[in-house]
């Protein structure tokens, strides 16, 4: 029975990974088209509005896909953290940046209260940002227009208490004990009314516990708002000081770029975006022709999909590295797969970066501008 259950769990994980990949692929050309549209918003105020709507919906869809995968990772115990000493203020700033669009759309008022003293915690920036972004999204979703959302952080001995409160829909007393359970039926009906998968708070609890913390909810009842209170351990490490002067920004020199992508729409639109930044871009739509191109001409950057006809992206880049001599191009993977194992495979194949679709064009531009090979970052959702 255990073997059968493990096999079923593996099939579920593999199915969710493939589903996420197939859902992310059509998001890529939509995101690229919207980035192109963003360059024209000055022509008509309606374009600015449309650009914002499309951007919010693409981001929402990407978050739903990430939540779907994370739910599978939670159930199989495969979420891991990359802990670093970080300032709580930086983490909260990242979360606010992620949630600000929804808050602005509903014309809600967000206030953030931090003590003057810096609060250092050992955290995974991406994952803990996800915790607070989920709580902010949750507060905004269940708070009326022009409502109020407050974040308050204060030291409590060796801990820091962070409270995210709102004056919104509140939570019934009989639902509160189960609010962090996956697919809690009472709260799930509210989630479905507002849109969502009903798994965000379960992820909040799991990720908070992985950071050595706790999370609780307080609400006086339906219509009376709610408070989510996180307690996280403060880091015993000394506050890092500034070392030297900041490095000057890299110059965005034109690069010669090879784009290997079998989705013709995505390839065309990404090439247009890169060409508008002054780069020279060649496009190939399958693995074998992509490999021939990278061997036949010198490129500064090679952006390669993983799932390609003829040869997959791992084979293309592995073969290219074996045949070329240094200095190599900067090899960037662009894929709809986001499991940790994929990051490891990409690094072993010779990729310098791994971007999950829909690609963050700013992150891609930063890599192209720097053009310095870096390690593959194994944190899903990090963008790089």
Number of C-alpha atoms within 10 A of each C-alpha: 6 7 8 9 10 12 12 12 15 14 12 13 19 14 12 18 20 14 16 21 19 13 17 22 17 16 20 26 22 18 24 24 20 19 19 17 16 16 14 13 16 10 9 9 11 11 16 16 12 15 20 18 14 17 18 15 12 19 16 15 17 20 17 19 19 15 18 19 19 22 20 19 16 15 12 13 11 12 19 15 17 13 13 13 18 20 19 23 17 14 23 23 15 19 23 20 12 18 19 17 15 16 23 14 14 15 15 18 15 19 11 14 13 16 11 7 8 13 20 22 23 20 26 21 24 18 26 22 22 23 24 25 24 21 22 25 21 19 27 28 20 21 23 16 16 14 18 20 23 17 21 15 21 17 18 12 9 11 17 20 19 22 21 22 23 27 20 21 19 21 24 17 13 10 14 18 11 15 22 22 16 17 18 18 14 15 19 18 13 16 20 11 9 13 13 18 15 24 21 27 20 20 22 23 20 19 23 21 15 17 20 12 17 18 20 15 17 15 20 13 16 13 15 14 21 24 22 17 19 23 23 23 20 22 18 11 10 8 14 10 6 7 6 6 6 7 6 6 8 11 8 15 13 15 19 19 24 25 24 30 27 19 16 14 16 21 20 16 20 25 21 18 18 19 16 12 14 14 18 16 19 16 20 19 18 22 26 18 16 26 20 13 19 23 15 9 9 14 20 16 22 24 25 29 27 24 19 21 13 12 17 16 29 24 18 26 27 16 15 22 19 9 10 13 8 6 7 15 24 22 25 26 27 25 23 26 24 21 20 15 11 17 22 15 13 24 20 13 18 23 28 22 24 32 27 22 26 25 22 17 17 10 14 19 14 12 19 26 16 14 19 11 17 14 13 21 20 22 21 22 18 15 19 23
